[in-house]
Amino acid sequence: MFLPRQPKRGAILSILRRFGATLAIMALTSVLGLQTAQAKPIAASIVVDAETGEVLSRSNADAVTYPASLTKMMTLYLLFDALDAGTVKLSDRITFSKNAASEPATNMNVKAGDTITVETAILAMVVRSANDVSTAVGERLGGTEAAFARMMTAKARALGMNKTVFRNAHGLPNPSQVTSARDMATLGVALLRDHPKYYGYFKRNSFVYRGNTYGGHNRVMKKFAGADGIKTGYIRAAGFNLVSSAERNGRRLVGVVLGGPSAPIRDKQMVALLTEGFNARNGIGDVLMAKAPGSAGPAQEVPVVTTAAAPEIDAVVASTLVPTPKPAQEDSIGSAIATMASVSLAPAVAQPDTQAVANVWSGDKNQYGIQVGAYSKFKPAQKAAERATKAVPTLLADTRIVIDRGNSSIYRARVFGLSKADADTACKKLKAKQTDCLVVKADSSIAQTAQ
């Protein structure tokens, strides 16, 4: 009987080396539960009673996905910790480094060396979802943004957020920055429980900076009676995310929707879930989390993570996500694969996510926008876009303003998140009001966003 010749050990190792990177990537995505070319964001939700921790409803609540700008909730939590500890004051000024000032939209369009008060920084993160401000806050509290991200992850563990890893302060794409709906609900409850005196900031839907009025993205506060925060988030790989808190008749709920196909649909899902939650008398037999050690009580009881301790924290974080491989046997093909995979499972360097280019806001059909002028300065461009949204509110109320500079010195006032038909109609209405208008299609030149 003919038997095929078995490949020699050296040939096997050569093949493994050739395809080692691919195998390692497959191992990583298997561990994280994420696909390398995820065509569709993971949809997940959870609603909990903020007082008892009872889960009232959940769907895919423990699936691992990307937080997007929900990340800023943890940045704010640690900033509130610092305010309680007295290491910063609301009136202190935070300076933008070159690194912070260079963060892409959504941002405050600052320059390196500019300063902002801590209170304005809070509002910029809550309302504007400003990435440059988030980085500046992280650098102020952690020394570097990378060190601050380790502090964020350590705090997540202390709060019981066992599936969350942070790599930056803002939520722009990083393949190893992950979370779950349950973890985000845990963080929402922690903000309410541990920092009630600062929670009022999440109710704000606008603020003024340098004479410009910036509006927020949280429409649920207008659509659901009792809703008063917390945070929206979007990158394309994550979809449209939202954590909301609402109170009715002395009962407070926290809801999370991740992976929404559009901002309006995400908001409708949240309204439906909160409505169902307030109508429910009992939970489903699940509790949000175990009591988090040291998460409540005086600020000094919360473990402080220093920069020096950061490498150890990273090892702890990695151990919670990646199973410790069995001792390798030198002549085992399986151990060779495991060894290659373990090398590639080191913390990933932040890379732009090609799926996260903000050319989709309300589903694939809404890739269009309008341009209402081009200006030599940011401020008039921002005001022109704001005037346009107010002039045609029926079409532009849920759109997103983008002041697109591209590689030129001209600021283009644009509003995105429309279908082609709605963009055409909006331009006709604006032109009837003597406002120049041009229909544009979103493309890769539009800045990444984590709103």
Secondary structure, 3 states (H helix, E strand, C coil): CCCCCCCCHHHHHHHHHHCHHHHHHHHHHHHHCCCCCCCCCCCEEEEEECCCCEEEEEECCCCCECCHHHHHHHHHHHHHHHHHHCCCCCCCEEECCHHHHCCCCCCCCCCCCCEEEHHHHHHHHHHHCCHHHHHHHHHHHHCCHHHHHHHHHHHHHHHCCCCCECCCCCCCCCCCCEECHHHHHHHHHHHHHHCHHHHHHHHCCEEEECCEEEECCCCHHHHCCCEEEEEEEEECCCEEEEEEEEEECCEEEEEEEEEECCHHHHHHHHHHHHHHHHHCCCCCCCECCCCCCCCCCCHHHCCCCCHHHHHHHHHHHHHHHCCCCCCCCCCCHHHHHHHHHHHHCCCCCCCCCHHHECCCCCCCCCCEEEEEEEECCHHHHHHHHHHHHHHCHHHHCCCEEEEECCCCCCEEEEEEEECHHHHHHHHHHHHHCCCCCEEEECCCCCCECCC
